[in-house]
Amino acid sequence: MTFGPRQTRASFAALAAAAALAACTPVPEQTPMQQHVNRVAGAEIATVHCPGYGGYASVAQMRADASRNWQQAQAMGATDADLQAARRLVETQFLTGELAVGTIETCQRLINTLAWVGATPTS
């Protein structure tokens, strides 16, 4: 099966519409454990996809934050399966963001969010 220019444009339009719709999908309410596990996954994704944003010290800080969040999540009952699910969720959100606004903007948003929640006192 071959695609002509019209079918290709339609395919890209459909993909863009699906990505935009997925980006607008609200995230369900999360437990504190899920929030910590998602922060671990977010830090991992940021260190893989955005290592140049902030340099070595930022990556080291994200790793330390991820370790702290993982310890807190485990204390709340998190398992490796929870972490794998969070990795899939955050990776999907990151890739959707890349499609919608590009890598630079997606990295900035991810890192800014991680910095903000990392600065927020947790119980």
C-alpha positions in Angstrom: 0.0 0.0 0.0 1.4 3.4 -0.9 0.4 6.8 0.3 0.1 9.8 -2.0 0.7 13.3 -0.7 -3.0 13.7 0.2 -3.1 10.5 2.3 0.2 11.4 4.0 -1.1 14.9 5.0 -4.3 13.3 6.2 -2.3 10.8 8.3 -0.2 13.5 9.8 -3.2 15.6 10.5 -4.9 12.7 12.3 -1.7 12.0 14.3 -1.5 15.6 15.3 -5.1 15.7 16.3 -4.7 12.5 18.4 -1.6 13.9 20.1 -3.3 17.2 20.9 -6.3 15.4 22.3 -4.1 13.1 24.4 -2.2 16.1 25.7 -5.5 17.6 26.9 -6.6 14.5 28.7 -6.8 15.3 32.4 -4.6 13.1 34.7 -6.7 11.3 37.2 -6.2 12.1 40.9 -3.1 10.4 42.2 -2.2 9.1 45.6 0.9 10.5 47.3 2.7 7.2 46.4 1.9 7.6 42.7 3.1 11.2 42.9 6.4 10.1 44.2 6.8 7.3 41.7 5.9 9.7 38.9 8.6 12.1 40.1 11.1 9.3 39.9 10.0 8.5 36.3 10.0 12.1 35.4 13.6 12.6 36.6 14.7 9.5 34.7 13.0 10.8 31.5 14.5 14.2 32.0 18.1 12.9 32.4 17.7 10.8 29.3 15.9 13.2 27.0 17.1 16.6 28.4 20.7 16.1 29.7 21.9 19.4 28.3 19.4 21.5 30.2 21.3 22.5 33.3 24.4 20.3 32.9 26.0 17.8 35.2 24.9 19.3 38.5 21.2 19.3 37.4 21.4 15.7 36.4 23.0 14.8 39.7 20.3 16.7 41.6 17.6 15.0 39.6 19.1 11.6 40.5 19.3 12.5 44.2 15.6 13.7 44.1 14.6 10.5 42.3 16.3 8.4 44.9 14.6 10.3 47.7 11.2 10.0 46.0 11.7 6.3 45.4 12.5 5.7 49.0 9.4 7.6 50.1 7.2 5.8 47.5 8.6 2.4 48.7 7.8 3.4 52.3 4.2 3.9 51.1 4.1 0.5 49.4 5.4 1.2 45.9 6.7 -1.8 43.9 8.8 -2.1 40.7 5.6 -2.6 38.8 4.4 0.8 40.0 7.6 2.3 38.8 7.3 0.6 35.4 3.8 2.0 35.0 4.9 5.5 35.9 7.8 5.3 33.4 5.3 4.3 30.6 2.9 7.2 31.7 5.6 9.8 31.8 7.3 8.6 28.6 4.0 8.8 26.8 3.4 12.3 28.1 6.9 13.4 27.1 6.6 12.0 23.6 3.1 13.6 23.2 4.6 16.9 24.4 7.4 16.6 21.9 4.9 16.2 19.1 2.8 19.1 20.2 5.4 21.7 21.2 8.9 20.3 20.5 11.7 18.9 22.6 13.0 22.2 24.0 9.6 23.3 25.4 8.8 19.8 26.6 12.1 19.5 28.4 11.7 23.0 30.0 8.2 22.1 31.2 9.3 18.7 32.6 12.3 20.1 34.4 10.4 23.1 35.7 7.7 20.9 37.1 10.2 18.6 38.7 12.0 21.5 40.3 8.7 23.0 41.5 7.4 19.8 43.2 10.9 19.1 44.5 10.7 22.4 46.3 7.3 21.7 47.8 7.3 20.2 51.2 5.8 16.7 51.2 4.2 14.9 54.1 
